[in-house]
Amino acid sequence: MRKGRYLEILTSQLEHILGAGTLAVRSPEYIPNRHTGDMVEVDVTLRGKVGSTDILIALECRDRKKPQGIGWIRELATKKDDIGASAIIAVSSSGFTKDA
């Protein structure tokens, strides 16, 4: 199993439990980039409805030794747009830098 996959699985399981069956949880999921059509890997996705609106929440996980910085957060903002997600959540086993 590749490094970091355990964090993705743990995050997926926690979201499944907390969603109490109201959200579909997948890990990983491959979603077409809205601009290029290329497939984009997302560590964990949550899909469901709020009223009549379909939502997609993406969770990206990093299992690194050092806190994650603003560069990764900016990458995730771009990824959110690329896949058309309602929201994207950063999960880091080592925390975040102040600017992130």
TARAPE-V501164 format. One record per run of one state. SS is the DSSP state (h for helix, s for strand, l for the rest). FROM is the first residue (numbers start at 1). LEN is the number of residues. Records with the same first field share a line. If there is no record, write none. Layout:
SS->FROM-LEN / FROM-LEN
This chain:
l->1-4 / 20-4 / 27-2 / 33-6 / 43-1 / 51-2 / 63-5 / 69-1 / 84-3 / 93-3 / 97-4
h->5-15 / 70-14
s->24-3 / 29-4 / 39-4 / 44-7 / 53-10 / 68-1 / 87-6 / 96-1
